[in-house]
């Protein structure tokens, strides 16, 4: 089983959410509550491979790297 962890800071999540409108917008309280519940995956959950996905600030492209201690 392969897992992808989409790493995001709370600041970035709130900023992206503020650009949403209508039903896509989530109150900041809801974003914060879900962020606090986020569990970082681990190999002990049965993953054969884990990857971390981030967004390159210069290009806005997804960057995918193998799981490491930096998470």
mmCIF file as Biopython writes it, N, C-alpha, C and O atoms, coordinates in Angstrom:
data_model
#
loop_
_atom_site.group_PDB
_atom_site.id
_atom_site.type_symbol
_atom_site.label_atom_id
_atom_site.label_alt_id
_atom_site.label_comp_id
_atom_site.label_asym_id
_atom_site.label_entity_id
_atom_site.label_seq_id
_atom_site.pdbx_PDB_ins_code
_atom_site.Cartn_x
_atom_site.Cartn_y
_atom_site.Cartn_z
_atom_site.occupancy
_atom_site.B_iso_or_equiv
_atom_site.auth_seq_id
_atom_site.auth_asym_id
_atom_site.pdbx_PDB_model_num
ATOM 1   N N  . UNK A ? 1  ? 0.855   -1.161 0.000   1.0 0.0 1  A 1 
ATOM 2   C CA . UNK A ? 1  ? 0.000   0.000  0.000   1.0 0.0 1  A 1 
ATOM 3   C C  . UNK A ? 1  ? 0.909   1.234  0.000   1.0 0.0 1  A 1 
ATOM 4   O O  . UNK A ? 1  ? 1.903   1.291  0.724   1.0 0.0 1  A 1 
ATOM 5   N N  . UNK A ? 2  ? 0.549   2.209  -0.820  1.0 0.0 2  A 1 
ATOM 6   C CA . UNK A ? 2  ? 1.325   3.435  -0.962  1.0 0.0 2  A 1 
ATOM 7   C C  . UNK A ? 2  ? 0.515   4.589  -0.391  1.0 0.0 2  A 1 
ATOM 8   O O  . UNK A ? 2  ? -0.681  4.704  -0.662  1.0 0.0 2  A 1 
ATOM 9   N N  . UNK A ? 3  ? 1.170   5.460  0.414   1.0 0.0 3  A 1 
ATOM 10  C CA . UNK A ? 3  ? 0.501   6.612  0.997   1.0 0.0 3  A 1 
ATOM 11  C C  . UNK A ? 3  ? 1.162   7.908  0.578   1.0 0.0 3  A 1 
ATOM 12  O O  . UNK A ? 3  ? 2.381   7.977  0.420   1.0 0.0 3  A 1 
ATOM 13  N N  . UNK A ? 4  ? 0.340   8.939  0.398   1.0 0.0 4  A 1 
ATOM 14  C CA . UNK A ? 4  ? 0.827   10.278 0.077   1.0 0.0 4  A 1 
ATOM 15  C C  . UNK A ? 4  ? 0.324   11.234 1.148   1.0 0.0 4  A 1 
ATOM 16  O O  . UNK A ? 4  ? -0.880  11.337 1.381   1.0 0.0 4  A 1 
ATOM 17  N N  . UNK A ? 5  ? 1.241   11.926 1.793   1.0 0.0 5  A 1 
ATOM 18  C CA . UNK A ? 5  ? 0.903   12.901 2.823   1.0 0.0 5  A 1 
ATOM 19  C C  . UNK A ? 5  ? 1.049   14.292 2.221   1.0 0.0 5  A 1 
ATOM 20  O O  . UNK A ? 5  ? 2.157   14.715 1.891   1.0 0.0 5  A 1 
ATOM 21  N N  . UNK A ? 6  ? -0.064  15.003 2.077   1.0 0.0 6  A 1 
ATOM 22  C CA . UNK A ? 6  ? -0.053  16.344 1.518   1.0 0.0 6  A 1 
ATOM 23  C C  . UNK A ? 6  ? 0.205   17.330 2.654   1.0 0.0 6  A 1 
ATOM 24  O O  . UNK A ? 6  ? -0.705  17.721 3.384   1.0 0.0 6  A 1 
ATOM 25  N N  . UNK A ? 7  ? 1.471   17.718 2.780   1.0 0.0 7  A 1 
ATOM 26  C CA . UNK A ? 7  ? 1.908   18.553 3.896   1.0 0.0 7  A 1 
ATOM 27  C C  . UNK A ? 7  ? 1.493   20.002 3.664   1.0 0.0 7  A 1 
ATOM 28  O O  . UNK A ? 7  ? 1.720   20.549 2.584   1.0 0.0 7  A 1 
ATOM 29  N N  . UNK A ? 8  ? 0.892   20.619 4.664   1.0 0.0 8  A 1 
ATOM 30  C CA . UNK A ? 8  ? 0.440   22.000 4.563   1.0 0.0 8  A 1 
ATOM 31  C C  . UNK A ? 8  ? 0.499   22.641 5.937   1.0 0.0 8  A 1 
ATOM 32  O O  . UNK A ? 8  ? 0.261   21.986 6.952   1.0 0.0 8  A 1 
ATOM 33  N N  . UNK A ? 9  ? 0.815   23.909 5.962   1.0 0.0 9  A 1 
ATOM 34  C CA . UNK A ? 9  ? 0.786   24.631 7.232   1.0 0.0 9  A 1 
ATOM 35  C C  . UNK A ? 9  ? -0.626  25.169 7.451   1.0 0.0 9  A 1 
ATOM 36  O O  . UNK A ? 9  ? -1.389  25.340 6.500   1.0 0.0 9  A 1 
ATOM 37  N N  . UNK A ? 10 ? -0.959  25.430 8.691   1.0 0.0 10 A 1 
ATOM 38  C CA . UNK A ? 10 ? -2.274  25.999 8.998   1.0 0.0 10 A 1 
ATOM 39  C C  . UNK A ? 10 ? -2.421  27.353 8.318   1.0 0.0 10 A 1 
ATOM 40  O O  . UNK A ? 10 ? -3.487  27.671 7.792   1.0 0.0 10 A 1 
ATOM 41  N N  . UNK A ? 11 ? -1.370  28.143 8.325   1.0 0.0 11 A 1 
ATOM 42  C CA . UNK A ? 11 ? -1.395  29.466 7.684   1.0 0.0 11 A 1 
ATOM 43  C C  . UNK A ? 11 ? -1.748  29.329 6.202   1.0 0.0 11 A 1 
ATOM 44  O O  . UNK A ? 11 ? -2.600  30.063 5.701   1.0 0.0 11 A 1 
ATOM 45  N N  . UNK A ? 12 ? -1.104  28.399 5.503   1.0 0.0 12 A 1 
ATOM 46  C CA . UNK A ? 12 ? -1.381  28.190 4.080   1.0 0.0 12 A 1 
ATOM 47  C C  . UNK A ? 12 ? -2.809  27.700 3.854   1.0 0.0 12 A 1 
ATOM 48  O O  . UNK A ? 12 ? -3.480  28.146 2.923   1.0 0.0 12 A 1 
ATOM 49  N N  . UNK A ? 13 ? -3.271  26.790 4.697   1.0 0.0 13 A 1 
ATOM 50  C CA . UNK A ? 13 ? -4.631  26.257 4.554   1.0 0.0 13 A 1 
ATOM 51  C C  . UNK A ? 13 ? -5.667  27.365 4.744   1.0 0.0 13 A 1 
ATOM 52  O O  . UNK A ? 13 ? -6.642  27.438 3.996   1.0 0.0 13 A 1 
ATOM 53  N N  . UNK A ? 14 ? -5.461  28.220 5.730   1.0 0.0 14 A 1 
ATOM 54  C CA . UNK A ? 14 ? -6.393  29.324 5.963   1.0 0.0 14 A 1 
ATOM 55  C C  . UNK A ? 14 ? -6.364  30.321 4.806   1.0 0.0 14 A 1 
ATOM 56  O O  . UNK A ? 14 ? -7.399  30.866 4.423   1.0 0.0 14 A 1 
ATOM 57  N N  . UNK A ? 15 ? -5.186  30.552 4.257   1.0 0.0 15 A 1 
ATOM 58  C CA . UNK A ? 15 ? -5.055  31.489 3.134   1.0 0.0 15 A 1 
ATOM 59  C C  . UNK A ? 15 ? -5.784  30.952 1.902   1.0 0.0 15 A 1 
ATOM 60  O O  . UNK A ? 15 ? -6.517  31.690 1.243   1.0 0.0 15 A 1 
ATOM 61  N N  . UNK A ? 16 ? -5.585  29.669 1.589   1.0 0.0 16 A 1 
ATOM 62  C CA . UNK A ? 16 ? -6.275  29.079 0.440   1.0 0.0 16 A 1 
ATOM 63  C C  . UNK A ? 16 ? -7.787  29.074 0.658   1.0 0.0 16 A 1 
ATOM 64  O O  . UNK A ? 16 ? -8.551  29.342 -0.269  1.0 0.0 16 A 1 
ATOM 65  N N  . UNK A ? 17 ? -8.212  28.773 1.871   1.0 0.0 17 A 1 
ATOM 66  C CA . UNK A ? 17 ? -9.632  28.740 2.183   1.0 0.0 17 A 1 
ATOM 67  C C  . UNK A ? 17 ? -10.263 30.121 2.026   1.0 0.0 17 A 1 
ATOM 68  O O  . UNK A ? 17 ? -11.416 30.227 1.607   1.0 0.0 17 A 1 
ATOM 69  N N  . UNK A ? 18 ? -9.522  31.181 2.358   1.0 0.0 18 A 1 
ATOM 70  C CA . UNK A ? 18 ? -10.063 32.542 2.265   1.0 0.0 18 A 1 
ATOM 71  C C  . UNK A ? 18 ? -10.366 32.932 0.819   1.0 0.0 18 A 1 
ATOM 72  O O  . UNK A ? 18 ? -11.115 33.881 0.584   1.0 0.0 18 A 1 
ATOM 73  N N  . UNK A ? 19 ? -9.802  32.224 -0.144  1.0 0.0 19 A 1 
ATOM 74  C CA . UNK A ? 19 ? -10.046 32.510 -1.562  1.0 0.0 19 A 1 
ATOM 75  C C  . UNK A ? 19 ? -11.281 31.777 -2.092  1.0 0.0 19 A 1 
ATOM 76  O O  . UNK A ? 19 ? -11.686 31.993 -3.234  1.0 0.0 19 A 1 
ATOM 77  N N  . UNK A ? 20 ? -11.867 30.931 -1.284  1.0 0.0 20 A 1 
ATOM 78  C CA . UNK A ? 20 ? -13.053 30.173 -1.697  1.0 0.0 20 A 1 
ATOM 79  C C  . UNK A ? 20 ? -14.311 31.014 -1.480  1.0 0.0 20 A 1 
ATOM 80  O O  . UNK A ? 20 ? -14.329 31.947 -0.677  1.0 0.0 20 A 1 
ATOM 81  N N  . UNK A ? 21 ? -15.352 30.656 -2.214  1.0 0.0 21 A 1 
ATOM 82  C CA . UNK A ? 21 ? -16.626 31.345 -2.049  1.0 0.0 21 A 1 
ATOM 83  C C  . UNK A ? 21 ? -17.748 30.317 -1.956  1.0 0.0 21 A 1 
ATOM 84  O O  . UNK A ? 21 ? -17.571 29.145 -2.291  1.0 0.0 21 A 1 
ATOM 85  N N  . UNK A ? 22 ? -18.881 30.773 -1.504  1.0 0.0 22 A 1 
ATOM 86  C CA . UNK A ? 22 ? -20.072 29.916 -1.436  1.0 0.0 22 A 1 
ATOM 87  C C  . UNK A ? 22 ? -19.876 28.706 -0.553  1.0 0.0 22 A 1 
ATOM 88  O O  . UNK A ? 22 ? -19.267 28.796 0.513   1.0 0.0 22 A 1 
ATOM 89  N N  . UNK A ? 23 ? -20.395 27.566 -0.996  1.0 0.0 23 A 1 
ATOM 90  C CA . UNK A ? 23 ? -20.335 26.345 -0.203  1.0 0.0 23 A 1 
ATOM 91  C C  . UNK A ? 23 ? -18.921 25.796 -0.063  1.0 0.0 23 A 1 
ATOM 92  O O  . UNK A ? 23 ? -18.662 24.987 0.828   1.0 0.0 23 A 1 
ATOM 93  N N  . UNK A ? 24 ? -18.006 26.219 -0.925  1.0 0.0 24 A 1 
ATOM 94  C CA . UNK A ? 24 ? -16.616 25.749 -0.849  1.0 0.0 24 A 1 
ATOM 95  C C  . UNK A ? 24 ? -15.877 26.379 0.323   1.0 0.0 24 A 1 
ATOM 96  O O  . UNK A ? 24 ? -14.885 25.825 0.798   1.0 0.0 24 A 1 
ATOM 97  N N  . UNK A ? 25 ? -16.353 27.540 0.798   1.0 0.0 25 A 1 
ATOM 98  C CA . UNK A ? 25 ? -15.697 28.222 1.925   1.0 0.0 25 A 1 
ATOM 99  C C  . UNK A ? 25 ? -16.029 27.508 3.232   1.0 0.0 25 A 1 
ATOM 100 O O  . UNK A ? 25 ? -17.181 27.149 3.474   1.0 0.0 25 A 1 
ATOM 101 N N  . UNK A ? 26 ? -15.023 27.307 4.064   1.0 0.0 26 A 1 
ATOM 102 C CA . UNK A ? 26 ? -15.192 26.664 5.369   1.0 0.0 26 A 1 
ATOM 103 C C  . UNK A ? 26 ? -14.825 27.681 6.435   1.0 0.0 26 A 1 
ATOM 104 O O  . UNK A ? 26 ? -13.766 28.301 6.332   1.0 0.0 26 A 1 
ATOM 105 N N  . UNK A ? 27 ? -15.651 27.882 7.455   1.0 0.0 27 A 1 
ATOM 106 C CA . UNK A ? 27 ? -15.286 28.823 8.514   1.0 0.0 27 A 1 
ATOM 107 C C  . UNK A ? 27 ? -13.909 28.465 9.099   1.0 0.0 27 A 1 
ATOM 108 O O  . UNK A ? 27 ? -13.574 27.288 9.235   1.0 0.0 27 A 1 
ATOM 109 N N  . UNK A ? 28 ? -13.121 29.488 9.443   1.0 0.0 28 A 1 
ATOM 110 C CA . UNK A ? 28 ? -11.759 29.285 9.961   1.0 0.0 28 A 1 
ATOM 111 C C  . UNK A ? 28 ? -11.751 28.320 11.142  1.0 0.0 28 A 1 
ATOM 112 O O  . UNK A ? 28 ? -10.814 27.537 11.297  1.0 0.0 28 A 1 
ATOM 113 N N  . UNK A ? 29 ? -12.778 28.372 11.964  1.0 0.0 29 A 1 
ATOM 114 C CA . UNK A ? 29 ? -12.874 27.470 13.121  1.0 0.0 29 A 1 
ATOM 115 C C  . UNK A ? 29 ? -12.886 26.007 12.674  1.0 0.0 29 A 1 
ATOM 116 O O  . UNK A ? 29 ? -12.288 25.150 13.325  1.0 0.0 29 A 1 
ATOM 117 N N  . UNK A ? 30 ? -13.563 25.728 11.571  1.0 0.0 30 A 1 
ATOM 118 C CA . UNK A ? 30 ? -13.623 24.366 11.047  1.0 0.0 30 A 1 
ATOM 119 C C  . UNK A ? 30 ? -12.291 23.905 10.491  1.0 0.0 30 A 1 
ATOM 120 O O  . UNK A ? 30 ? -11.898 22.754 10.682  1.0 0.0 30 A 1 
ATOM 121 N N  . UNK A ? 31 ? -11.587 24.809 9.794   1.0 0.0 31 A 1 
ATOM 122 C CA . UNK A ? 31 ? -10.264 24.477 9.268   1.0 0.0 31 A 1 
ATOM 123 C C  . UNK A ? 31 ? -9.317  24.170 10.420  1.0 0.0 31 A 1 
ATOM 124 O O  . UNK A ? 31 ? -8.581  23.185 10.377  1.0 0.0 31 A 1 
ATOM 125 N N  . UNK A ? 32 ? -9.335  25.009 11.445  1.0 0.0 32 A 1 
ATOM 126 C CA . UNK A ? 32 ? -8.469  24.820 12.610  1.0 0.0 32 A 1 
ATOM 127 C C  . UNK A ? 32 ? -8.762  23.495 13.306  1.0 0.0 32 A 1 
ATOM 128 O O  . UNK A ? 32 ? -7.840  22.772 13.682  1.0 0.0 32 A 1 
ATOM 129 N N  . UNK A ? 33 ? -10.028 23.181 13.475  1.0 0.0 33 A 1 
ATOM 130 C CA . UNK A ? 33 ? -10.410 21.936 14.159  1.0 0.0 33 A 1 
ATOM 131 C C  . UNK A ? 33 ? -9.898  20.712 13.393  1.0 0.0 33 A 1 
ATOM 132 O O  . UNK A ? 33 ? -9.379  19.776 14.001  1.0 0.0 33 A 1 
ATOM 133 N N  . UNK A ? 34 ? -10.040 20.714 12.075  1.0 0.0 34 A 1 
ATOM 134 C CA . UNK A ? 34 ? -9.563  19.584 11.273  1.0 0.0 34 A 1 
ATOM 135 C C  . UNK A ? 34 ? -8.033  19.514 11.272  1.0 0.0 34 A 1 
ATOM 136 O O  . UNK A ? 34 ? -7.457  18.426 11.293  1.0 0.0 34 A 1 
ATOM 137 N N  . UNK A ? 35 ? -7.386  20.667 11.248  1.0 0.0 35 A 1 
ATOM 138 C CA . UNK A ? 35 ? -5.922  20.696 11.274  1.0 0.0 35 A 1 
ATOM 139 C C  . UNK A ? 35 ? -5.405  20.079 12.580  1.0 0.0 35 A 1 
ATOM 140 O O  . UNK A ? 35 ? -4.406  19.359 12.579  1.0 0.0 35 A 1 
ATOM 141 N N  . UNK A ? 36 ? -6.081  20.362 13.675  1.0 0.0 36 A 1 
ATOM 142 C CA . UNK A ? 36 ? -5.681  19.816 14.975  1.0 0.0 36 A 1 
ATOM 143 C C  . UNK A ? 36 ? -5.884  18.303 15.037  1.0 0.0 36 A 1 
ATOM 144 O O  . UNK A ? 36 ? -5.202  17.624 15.805  1.0 0.0 36 A 1 
ATOM 145 N N  . UNK A ? 37 ? -6.801  17.770 14.250  1.0 0.0 37 A 1 
ATOM 146 C CA . UNK A ? 37 ? -7.084  16.329 14.249  1.0 0.0 37 A 1 
ATOM 147 C C  . UNK A ? 37 ? -6.199  15.551 13.274  1.0 0.0 37 A 1 
ATOM 148 O O  . UNK A ? 37 ? -6.193  14.320 13.277  1.0 0.0 37 A 1 
ATOM 149 N N  . UNK A ? 38 ? -5.456  16.274 12.445  1.0 0.0 38 A 1 
ATOM 150 C CA . UNK A ? 38 ? -4.624  15.640 11.431  1.0 0.0 38 A 1 
ATOM 151 C C  . UNK A ? 38 ? -3.595  14.709 12.068  1.0 0.0 38 A 1 
ATOM 152 O O  . UNK A ? 38 ? -2.885  15.092 12.998  1.0 0.0 38 A 1 
ATOM 153 N N  . UNK A ? 39 ? -3.528  13.498 11.560  1.0 0.0 39 A 1 
ATOM 154 C CA . UNK A ? 39 ? -2.536  12.528 12.028  1.0 0.0 39 A 1 
ATOM 155 C C  . UNK A ? 39 ? -1.559  12.256 10.895  1.0 0.0 39 A 1 
ATOM 156 O O  . UNK A ? 39 ? -1.969  11.894 9.792   1.0 0.0 39 A 1 
ATOM 157 N N  . UNK A ? 40 ? -0.275  12.427 11.159  1.0 0.0 40 A 1 
ATOM 158 C CA . UNK A ? 40 ? 0.745   12.160 10.164  1.0 0.0 40 A 1 
ATOM 159 C C  . UNK A ? 40 ? 0.863   10.648 10.008  1.0 0.0 40 A 1 
ATOM 160 O O  . UNK A ? 40 ? 0.965   9.936  11.007  1.0 0.0 40 A 1 
ATOM 161 N N  . UNK A ? 41 ? 0.851   10.146 8.777   1.0 0.0 41 A 1 
ATOM 162 C CA . UNK A ? 41 ? 0.903   8.696  8.572   1.0 0.0 41 A 1 
ATOM 163 C C  . UNK A ? 41 ? 2.245   8.095  8.990   1.0 0.0 41 A 1 
ATOM 164 O O  . UNK A ? 41 ? 3.252   8.796  9.090   1.0 0.0 41 A 1 
ATOM 165 N N  . UNK A ? 42 ? 2.237   6.803  9.228   1.0 0.0 42 A 1 
ATOM 166 C CA . UNK A ? 42 ? 3.479   6.111  9.583   1.0 0.0 42 A 1 
ATOM 167 C C  . UNK A ? 42 ? 3.471   4.707  8.972   1.0 0.0 42 A 1 
ATOM 168 O O  . UNK A ? 42 ? 2.419   4.148  8.663   1.0 0.0 42 A 1 
ATOM 169 N N  . UNK A ? 43 ? 4.660   4.166  8.810   1.0 0.0 43 A 1 
ATOM 170 C CA . UNK A ? 43 ? 4.775   2.817  8.251   1.0 0.0 43 A 1 
ATOM 171 C C  . UNK A ? 43 ? 4.074   1.777  9.130   1.0 0.0 43 A 1 
ATOM 172 O O  . UNK A ? 43 ? 3.664   0.724  8.641   1.0 0.0 43 A 1 
ATOM 173 N N  . UNK A ? 44 ? 3.938   2.071  10.425  1.0 0.0 44 A 1 
ATOM 174 C CA . UNK A ? 44 ? 3.297   1.117  11.331  1.0 0.0 44 A 1 
ATOM 175 C C  . UNK A ? 44 ? 1.817   0.905  10.992  1.0 0.0 44 A 1 
ATOM 176 O O  . UNK A ? 44 ? 1.193   -0.029 11.495  1.0 0.0 44 A 1 
ATOM 177 N N  . UNK A ? 45 ? 1.259   1.764  10.144  1.0 0.0 45 A 1 
ATOM 178 C CA . UNK A ? 45 ? -0.131  1.609  9.721   1.0 0.0 45 A 1 
ATOM 179 C C  . UNK A ? 45 ? -0.275  0.640  8.554   1.0 0.0 45 A 1 
ATOM 180 O O  . UNK A ? 45 ? -1.384  0.398  8.077   1.0 0.0 45 A 1 
ATOM 181 N N  . UNK A ? 46 ? 0.842   0.086  8.094   1.0 0.0 46 A 1 
ATOM 182 C CA . UNK A ? 46 ? 0.784   -0.898 7.032   1.0 0.0 46 A 1 
ATOM 183 C C  . UNK A ? 46 ? 1.207   -0.398 5.664   1.0 0.0 46 A 1 
ATOM 184 O O  . UNK A ? 46 ? 1.070   -1.118 4.675   1.0 0.0 46 A 1 
ATOM 185 N N  . UNK A ? 47 ? 1.720   0.825  5.589   1.0 0.0 47 A 1 
ATOM 186 C CA . UNK A ? 47 ? 2.175   1.344  4.295   1.0 0.0 47 A 1 
ATOM 187 C C  . UNK A ? 47 ? 3.461   0.651  3.869   1.0 0.0 47 A 1 
ATOM 188 O O  . UNK A ? 47 ? 4.352   0.407  4.683   1.0 0.0 47 A 1 
ATOM 189 N N  . UNK A ? 48 ? 3.543   0.337  2.571   1.0 0.0 48 A 1 
ATOM 190 C CA . UNK A ? 48 ? 4.775   -0.202 2.002   1.0 0.0 48 A 1 
ATOM 191 C C  . UNK A ? 48 ? 5.692   0.934  1.561   1.0 0.0 48 A 1 
ATOM 192 O O  . UNK A ? 48 ? 6.916   0.817  1.613   1.0 0.0 48 A 1 
ATOM 193 N N  . UNK A ? 49 ? 5.081   2.035  1.128   1.0 0.0 49 A 1 
ATOM 194 C CA . UNK A ? 49 ? 5.817   3.224  0.721   1.0 0.0 49 A 1 
ATOM 195 C C  . UNK A ? 49 ? 5.044   4.451  1.177   1.0 0.0 49 A 1 
ATOM 196 O O  . UNK A ? 49 ? 3.813   4.454  1.179   1.0 0.0 49 A 1 
ATOM 197 N N  . UNK A ? 50 ? 5.775   5.499  1.565   1.0 0.0 50 A 1 
ATOM 198 C CA . UNK A ? 50 ? 5.156   6.766  1.932   1.0 0.0 50 A 1 
ATOM 199 C C  . UNK A ? 50 ? 5.875   7.891  1.204   1.0 0.0 50 A 1 
ATOM 200 O O  . UNK A ? 50 ? 7.096   7.879  1.052   1.0 0.0 50 A 1 
ATOM 201 N N  . UNK A ? 51 ? 5.083   8.866  0.757   1.0 0.0 51 A 1 
ATOM 202 C CA . UNK A ? 51 ? 5.625   10.032 0.074   1.0 0.0 51 A 1 
ATOM 203 C C  . UNK A ? 51 ? 5.042   11.293 0.698   1.0 0.0 51 A 1 
ATOM 204 O O  . UNK A ? 51 ? 3.918   11.288 1.199   1.0 0.0 51 A 1 
ATOM 205 N N  . UNK A ? 52 ? 5.819   12.373 0.663   1.0 0.0 52 A 1 
ATOM 206 C CA . UNK A ? 52 ? 5.378   13.679 1.142   1.0 0.0 52 A 1 
ATOM 207 C C  . UNK A ? 52 ? 5.163   14.562 -0.079  1.0 0.0 52 A 1 
ATOM 208 O O  . UNK A ? 52 ? 6.026   14.651 -0.951  1.0 0.0 52 A 1 
ATOM 209 N N  . UNK A ? 53 ? 4.007   15.213 -0.134  1.0 0.0 53 A 1 
ATOM 210 C CA . UNK A ? 53 ? 3.696   16.108 -1.244  1.0 0.0 53 A 1 
ATOM 211 C C  . UNK A ? 53 ? 3.612   17.526 -0.688  1.0 0.0 53 A 1 
ATOM 212 O O  . UNK A ? 53 ? 2.880   17.790 0.266   1.0 0.0 53 A 1 
ATOM 213 N N  . UNK A ? 54 ? 4.377   18.439 -1.303  1.0 0.0 54 A 1 
ATOM 214 C CA . UNK A ? 54 ? 4.338   19.853 -0.933  1.0 0.0 54 A 1 
ATOM 215 C C  . UNK A ? 54 ? 4.124   20.661 -2.214  1.0 0.0 54 A 1 
ATOM 216 O O  . UNK A ? 54 ? 4.123   20.108 -3.314  1.0 0.0 54 A 1 
ATOM 217 N N  . UNK A ? 55 ? 3.944   21.966 -2.061  1.0 0.0 55 A 1 
ATOM 218 C CA . UNK A ? 55 ? 3.788   22.853 -3.210  1.0 0.0 55 A 1 
ATOM 219 C C  . UNK A ? 55 ? 5.016   23.748 -3.285  1.0 0.0 55 A 1 
ATOM 220 O O  . UNK A ? 55 ? 5.374   24.405 -2.308  1.0 0.0 55 A 1 
ATOM 221 N N  . UNK A ? 56 ? 5.656   23.771 -4.441  1.0 0.0 56 A 1 
ATOM 222 C CA . UNK A ? 56 ? 6.817   24.626 -4.662  1.0 0.0 56 A 1 
ATOM 223 C C  . UNK A ? 56 ? 6.350   26.086 -4.663  1.0 0.0 56 A 1 
ATOM 224 O O  . UNK A ? 56 ? 5.505   26.453 -5.480  1.0 0.0 56 A 1 
ATOM 225 N N  . UNK A ? 57 ? 6.884   26.928 -3.761  1.0 0.0 57 A 1 
ATOM 226 C CA . UNK A ? 57 ? 6.412   28.313 -3.679  1.0 0.0 57 A 1 
ATOM 227 C C  . UNK A ? 57 ? 6.700   29.140 -4.936  1.0 0.0 57 A 1 
ATOM 228 O O  . UNK A ? 57 ? 5.980   30.098 -5.216  1.0 0.0 57 A 1 
ATOM 229 N N  . UNK A ? 58 ? 7.735   28.787 -5.691  1.0 0.0 58 A 1 
ATOM 230 C CA . UNK A ? 58 ? 8.056   29.549 -6.903  1.0 0.0 58 A 1 
ATOM 231 C C  . UNK A ? 58 ? 7.172   29.168 -8.095  1.0 0.0 58 A 1 
ATOM 232 O O  . UNK A ? 58 ? 6.770   30.033 -8.874  1.0 0.0 58 A 1 
ATOM 233 N N  . UNK A ? 59 ? 6.874   27.884 -8.233  1.0 0.0 59 A 1 
ATOM 234 C CA . UNK A ? 59 ? 6.165   27.412 -9.428  1.0 0.0 59 A 1 
ATOM 235 C C  . UNK A ? 59 ? 4.732   26.971 -9.165  1.0 0.0 59 A 1 
ATOM 236 O O  . UNK A ? 59 ? 3.964   26.779 -10.108 1.0 0.0 59 A 1 
ATOM 237 N N  . UNK A ? 60 ? 4.362   26.808 -7.906  1.0 0.0 60 A 1 
ATOM 238 C CA . UNK A ? 60 ? 3.046   26.291 -7.499  1.0 0.0 60 A 1 
ATOM 239 C C  . UNK A ? 60 ? 2.811   24.857 -7.976  1.0 0.0 60 A 1 
ATOM 240 O O  . UNK A ? 60 ? 1.669   24.400 -8.027  1.0 0.0 60 A 1 
ATOM 241 N N  . UNK A ? 61 ? 3.876   24.153 -8.322  1.0 0.0 61 A 1 
ATOM 242 C CA . UNK A ? 61 ? 3.787   22.762 -8.747  1.0 0.0 61 A 1 
ATOM 243 C C  . UNK A ? 61 ? 3.920   21.841 -7.537  1.0 0.0 61 A 1 
ATOM 244 O O  . UNK A ? 61 ? 4.550   22.193 -6.540  1.0 0.0 61 A 1 
ATOM 245 N N  . UNK A ? 62 ? 3.321   20.662 -7.641  1.0 0.0 62 A 1 
ATOM 246 C CA . UNK A ? 62 ? 3.473   19.673 -6.583  1.0 0.0 62 A 1 
ATOM 247 C C  . UNK A ? 62 ? 4.891   19.111 -6.612  1.0 0.0 62 A 1 
ATOM 248 O O  . UNK A ? 62 ? 5.439   18.822 -7.676  1.0 0.0 62 A 1 
ATOM 249 N N  . UNK A ? 63 ? 5.471   18.962 -5.428  1.0 0.0 63 A 1 
ATOM 250 C CA . UNK A ? 63 ? 6.766   18.299 -5.276  1.0 0.0 63 A 1 
ATOM 251 C C  . UNK A ? 63 ? 6.517   17.026 -4.482  1.0 0.0 63 A 1 
ATOM 252 O O  . UNK A ? 63 ? 5.923   17.073 -3.405  1.0 0.0 63 A 1 
ATOM 253 N N  . UNK A ? 64 ? 6.962   15.894 -5.002  1.0 0.0 64 A 1 
ATOM 254 C CA . UNK A ? 64 ? 6.766   14.610 -4.338  1.0 0.0 64 A 1 
ATOM 255 C C  . UNK A ? 64 ? 8.129   14.051 -4.002  1.0 0.0 64 A 1 
ATOM 256 O O  . UNK A ? 64 ? 8.992   13.926 -4.870  1.0 0.0 64 A 1 
ATOM 257 N N  . UNK A ? 65 ? 8.323   13.709 -2.717  1.0 0.0 65 A 1 
ATOM 258 C CA . UNK A ? 65 ? 9.599   13.117 -2.304  1.0 0.0 65 A 1 
ATOM 259 C C  . UNK A ? 65 ? 9.309   11.936 -1.378  1.0 0.0 65 A 1 
ATOM 260 O O  . UNK A ? 65 ? 8.255   11.854 -0.747  1.0 0.0 65 A 1 
ATOM 261 N N  . UNK A ? 66 ? 10.271  11.037 -1.323  1.0 0.0 66 A 1 
ATOM 262 C CA . UNK A ? 66 ? 10.105  9.875  -0.440  1.0 0.0 66 A 1 
ATOM 263 C C  . UNK A ? 66 ? 10.081  10.322 1.007   1.0 0.0 66 A 1 
ATOM 264 O O  . UNK A ? 66 ? 10.693  11.322 1.382   1.0 0.0 66 A 1 
ATOM 265 N N  . UNK A ? 67 ? 9.362   9.561  1.806   1.0 0.0 67 A 1 
ATOM 266 C CA . UNK A ? 67 ? 9.228   9.821  3.237   1.0 0.0 67 A 1 
ATOM 267 C C  . UNK A ? 67 ? 10.584  9.832  3.901   1.0 0.0 67 A 1 
ATOM 268 O O  . UNK A ? 67 ? 11.443  9.006  3.591   1.0 0.0 67 A 1 
ATOM 269 N N  . UNK A ? 68 ? 10.780  10.765 4.813   1.0 0.0 68 A 1 
ATOM 270 C CA . UNK A ? 68 ? 12.034  10.836 5.553   1.0 0.0 68 A 1 
ATOM 271 C C  . UNK A ? 68 ? 11.818  11.423 6.922   1.0 0.0 68 A 1 
ATOM 272 O O  . UNK A ? 68 ? 10.681  11.662 7.327   1.0 0.0 68 A 1 
ATOM 273 N N  . UNK A ? 69 ? 12.880  11.655 7.629   1.0 0.0 69 A 1 
ATOM 274 C CA . UNK A ? 69 ? 12.798  12.169 8.987   1.0 0.0 69 A 1 
ATOM 275 C C  . UNK A ? 69 ? 12.400  13.639 9.062   1.0 0.0 69 A 1 
ATOM 276 O O  . UNK A ? 69 ? 12.078  14.136 10.141  1.0 0.0 69 A 1 
ATOM 277 N N  . UNK A ? 70 ? 12.417  14.345 7.926   1.0 0.0 70 A 1 
ATOM 278 C CA . UNK A ? 70 ? 12.135  15.774 7.936   1.0 0.0 70 A 1 
ATOM 279 C C  . UNK A ? 70 ? 10.664  16.117 8.131   1.0 0.0 70 A 1 
ATOM 280 O O  . UNK A ? 70 ? 10.330  17.288 8.313   1.0 0.0 70 A 1 
ATOM 281 N N  . UNK A ? 71 ? 9.770   15.121 8.097   1.0 0.0 71 A 1 
ATOM 282 C CA . UNK A ? 71 ? 8.335   15.379 8.237   1.0 0.0 71 A 1 
ATOM 283 C C  . UNK A ? 71 ? 7.999   15.640 9.685   1.0 0.0 71 A 1 
ATOM 284 O O  . UNK A ? 71 ? 6.838   15.880 10.016  1.0 0.0 71 A 1 
#
